[in-house]
């Protein structure tokens, strides 16, 4: 974080100093909520969670070098005491962002947020020091913590914004006001909570409503291939930049194809020129993510050649997202088990089909959560798609949702041994260990709550029990 004194922080967050001998002492280390991440000069934020109370670690973190604790009650060590820790953290982030002078880029969407955020960061950091959301820390706690990790040298701050309801993104944009806002897509992720795609669009569009006007540098980067996103142009005063494969897109892809290994290649067109891209990532769905990143980079002054080179060299920064491992015996494991929704599940299956040309392919799939009344139809559709893509074997893992996956495959024409339903992760591992052959390609994917990453890890490591 940029250096602030404890007295300044107390004033910003509306708190009272307790047990602080010298309020002029500066916080020079990171702002953290995990006691294991404390460094010399840190500010430790004491949240009260379901499993632990951060206040209980106050003595420990100060001994480890923390300058003070941001707390909701006195803790017997240097502390800034506030009424609500989360509100105070947000106020501190807003203050720091205003002082930074960095360009803040925010993005949201139903699918691909984290992968796209990682691409944007890898492209922009070729131009100037860039700080970005680690993993998927995109909520009212993770986002301000990311913003507070910026320093005086930071020129670009790339923040992923998630939402589980109307008003969430509006709140996050108030904490960290963006100049550039990117909306990737409106899908069915969390549709059970929102109630419909129109409601999801309403929530995601709060980002473009928060942008400054075009005259003040505001830019809304919108997906030209998604009608609900494209319609958001009417909700912003910012400059609108369209990306996609549409001929009307400002930043677009032509001659899209997949290499023999399943990696996307295309001709990138921007208003300043064109250049060829061959990505290191797997799956055609990354083309849209790459175009989104390219549109942001172009808006910030990078040439088509610079952007294409950066996209061609970019890798995966976040775990369990199309994470490809080649075993010594020739088996390829694709760990995409961080999360799943209908859009990302279809994209992963298509990537599997592309990677598996001439090889046996396995789709180890589990529940897609938070689909509400659409759950049966969406799981059935994914099972059917696996058959249409000629996936060699579908392994549906878990309870009723897994049975719907298998039922879809069966109804599409998988009547033999092409699909199987197993009860849990260990059963899937046991099956795969007994049947995998050199050259096979295995995709593992489900919602985070299912925990199917244990299957991928067991297959990669060999001899590891998934329980």
MODAPE-V12605 format. One record per backbone hydrogen bond with DSSP energy under -0.5 kcal/mol. CO is the residue of the C=O (numbers start at 1). NH is the residue of the N-H. E is the energy in kcal/mol with one decimal. If there is no record, write none. Layout:
CO/NH/E + CO/NH/E
This chain:
4/27/-3.2 + 5/9/-2.4 + 6/10/-2.3 + 7/11/-1.9 + 8/12/-2.6 + 9/13/-2.5 + 10/14/-0.7 + 10/15/-2.6 + 11/14/-0.5 + 16/81/-3.1 + 18/79/-2.5 + 19/21/-0.7 + 22/25/-2.0 + 23/7/-2.3 + 25/6/-2.5 + 26/28/-0.8 + 27/4/-1.0 + 30/32/-0.6 + 30/43/-1.4 + 32/45/-3.2 + 33/35/-0.6 + 34/37/-2.2 + 35/38/-1.1 + 39/42/-2.1 + 41/28/-0.8 + 41/29/-2.3 + 42/44/-0.5 + 42/67/-2.8 + 42/68/-1.1 + 43/32/-2.1 + 43/45/-0.5 + 44/46/-0.6 + 44/70/-3.2 + 45/47/-1.2 + 47/49/-0.7 + 47/54/-3.3 + 52/49/-3.1 + 52/54/-0.6 + 53/56/-1.9 + 54/57/-1.8 + 55/58/-1.5 + 57/61/-2.5 + 58/62/-1.9 + 59/63/-1.9 + 60/64/-1.4 + 61/66/-2.6 + 62/65/-1.3 + 65/41/-2.7 + 68/44/-2.2 + 69/71/-0.8 + 69/80/-2.8 + 70/46/-2.7 + 71/82/-2.9 + 78/69/-1.5 + 79/18/-2.9 + 79/81/-0.6 + 80/71/-2.3 + 81/16/-2.3 + 84/88/-2.0 + 85/89/-2.6 + 86/90/-2.1 + 87/91/-2.1 + 88/92/-2.2 + 89/93/-2.2 + 90/94/-2.4 + 91/95/-2.0 + 92/96/-2.4 + 93/97/-2.6 + 94/98/-1.8 + 95/99/-1.6 + 96/100/-1.7 + 97/101/-1.1 + 102/104/-0.6 + 103/105/-0.6 + 103/157/-2.6 + 104/106/-0.5 + 104/179/-2.5 + 104/180/-1.9 + 105/159/-3.1 + 106/182/-2.6 + 107/161/-2.9 + 108/184/-2.5 + 112/116/-2.4 + 113/117/-2.8 + 114/118/-2.2 + 115/119/-1.8 + 116/120/-2.9 + 117/121/-2.3 + 118/122/-2.0 + 119/123/-2.1 + 120/124/-3.0 + 121/125/-2.2 + 123/126/-1.3 + 124/127/-2.0 + 124/128/-1.9 + 129/155/-2.7 + 129/156/-1.8 + 131/158/-2.9 + 134/137/-1.7 + 136/138/-2.5 + 138/162/-2.2 + 139/143/-2.5 + 141/145/-1.7 + 142/146/-2.1 + 143/147/-2.4 + 144/148/-2.2 + 146/149/-1.5 + 147/150/-1.4 + 151/154/-1.4 + 155/103/-2.9 + 156/131/-2.6 + 156/158/-0.5 + 157/105/-3.0 + 157/159/-0.6 + 158/133/-1.7 + 159/107/-2.0 + 165/168/-1.5 + 167/171/-2.0 + 168/172/-2.2 + 169/173/-2.7 + 170/174/-1.2 + 171/175/-1.6 + 172/176/-2.2 + 178/212/-0.5 + 179/219/-2.0 + 180/106/-2.7 + 181/221/-3.2 + 182/108/-2.3 + 182/184/-0.5 + 183/223/-0.9 + 185/110/-1.1 + 188/191/-2.1 + 190/193/-1.2 + 190/194/-2.1 + 191/195/-2.9 + 196/200/-1.7 + 197/201/-2.7 + 198/202/-2.0 + 199/203/-2.0 + 200/204/-2.8 + 201/205/-2.3 + 203/206/-1.2 + 204/207/-1.6 + 205/209/-1.5 + 206/210/-1.0 + 207/210/-0.6 + 208/211/-0.9 + 213/216/-1.5 + 213/218/-2.2 + 214/217/-1.9 + 218/239/-2.4 + 219/181/-2.5 + 219/221/-0.6 + 220/222/-0.7 + 220/241/-2.9 + 221/183/-2.3 + 222/224/-0.7 + 222/243/-2.3 + 223/226/-1.2 + 225/227/-0.6 + 226/229/-0.6 + 226/230/-3.0 + 227/231/-1.9 + 229/232/-1.8 + 230/233/-1.6 + 231/234/-1.4 + 232/235/-2.1 + 233/236/-1.0 + 237/214/-2.3 + 239/220/-3.8 + 239/241/-0.5 + 241/222/-2.7 + 242/250/-1.2 + 242/251/-2.1 + 243/224/-3.1 + 243/225/-0.6 + 244/253/-0.8 + 246/249/-1.6 + 250/252/-0.5 + 251/244/-1.9 + 252/269/-2.7 + 254/267/-3.1 + 257/265/-2.7 + 259/262/-2.1 + 262/283/-2.7 + 263/259/-2.8 + 264/279/-2.9 + 265/257/-2.3 + 266/268/-0.7 + 266/277/-2.9 + 267/254/-2.0 + 268/275/-2.2 + 269/252/-1.9 + 270/273/-1.7 + 273/270/-3.1 + 275/268/-3.0 + 277/266/-2.4 + 283/286/-1.5 + 284/287/-2.1 + 285/289/-1.1 + 286/290/-2.7 + 287/291/-2.5 + 288/292/-2.1 + 289/293/-2.1 + 290/294/-2.6 + 291/295/-2.4 + 292/296/-1.8 + 293/297/-2.6 + 294/298/-2.8 + 295/299/-2.0 + 296/300/-1.2 + 297/302/-2.3 + 298/301/-2.0 + 303/307/-2.5 + 304/308/-2.6 + 305/309/-2.2 + 306/310/-2.1 + 307/311/-2.7 + 308/312/-2.1 + 309/313/-1.2 + 310/314/-1.0 + 314/280/-0.6 + 315/317/-0.5 + 318/321/-0.7 + 320/322/-0.5 + 320/338/-2.0 + 322/324/-0.7 + 323/335/-2.9 + 325/327/-0.7 + 325/333/-2.9 + 327/330/-2.2 + 331/327/-3.3 + 331/333/-0.5 + 332/334/-0.5 + 332/442/-3.1 + 333/325/-2.5 + 333/335/-0.7 + 334/336/-1.0 + 334/444/-2.5 + 335/323/-2.4 + 336/339/-0.5 + 341/345/-2.7 + 342/346/-2.0 + 343/347/-2.1 + 344/348/-2.3 + 345/349/-2.2 + 346/350/-2.2 + 347/351/-2.1 + 348/352/-2.4 + 349/353/-2.4 + 350/354/-2.0 + 351/355/-2.6 + 352/356/-1.8 + 354/357/-0.9 + 356/359/-3.1 + 360/441/-2.6 + 361/393/-1.7 + 362/364/-0.6 + 362/443/-3.1 + 363/365/-0.9 + 363/395/-3.0 + 364/445/-2.5 + 365/397/-3.0 + 367/369/-0.6 + 367/447/-2.9 + 370/192/-2.4 + 371/374/-2.1 + 372/375/-1.6 + 374/378/-2.6 + 375/379/-2.4 + 376/380/-2.4 + 377/381/-2.2 + 378/382/-1.8 + 379/383/-2.1 + 380/384/-2.1 + 381/385/-2.3 + 382/386/-2.0 + 383/387/-1.1 + 384/388/-2.3 + 385/389/-2.2 + 386/391/-2.5 + 387/390/-1.8 + 393/363/-2.5 + 393/395/-0.5 + 394/396/-0.6 + 394/420/-2.4 + 395/365/-1.9 + 395/397/-0.5 + 396/422/-2.7 + 399/403/-1.7 + 400/404/-1.7 + 401/405/-1.8 + 402/406/-2.2 + 403/407/-2.3 + 404/408/-2.3 + 405/409/-1.9 + 406/410/-2.7 + 407/411/-2.8 + 408/412/-1.4 + 409/413/-0.7 + 409/414/-2.5 + 410/413/-1.0 + 413/415/-1.5 + 418/394/-2.9 + 420/396/-2.8 + 420/422/-0.5 + 422/398/-2.2 + 424/428/-1.8 + 425/429/-2.4 + 426/430/-2.7 + 427/431/-2.1 + 428/432/-2.6 + 429/433/-2.9 + 430/434/-1.4 + 431/435/-1.2 + 432/436/-2.8 + 437/440/-2.2 + 440/332/-3.0 + 441/362/-2.7 + 442/334/-3.6 + 443/364/-3.5 + 444/336/-2.2 + 445/366/-1.6 + 447/450/-1.9 + 447/451/-0.6 + 448/451/-0.9 + 451/454/-1.5 + 452/455/-1.3 + 452/456/-1.4 + 453/457/-2.8 + 454/458/-2.1 + 455/459/-2.2 + 456/460/-2.4 + 457/461/-2.8 + 458/462/-2.3 + 458/464/-0.6
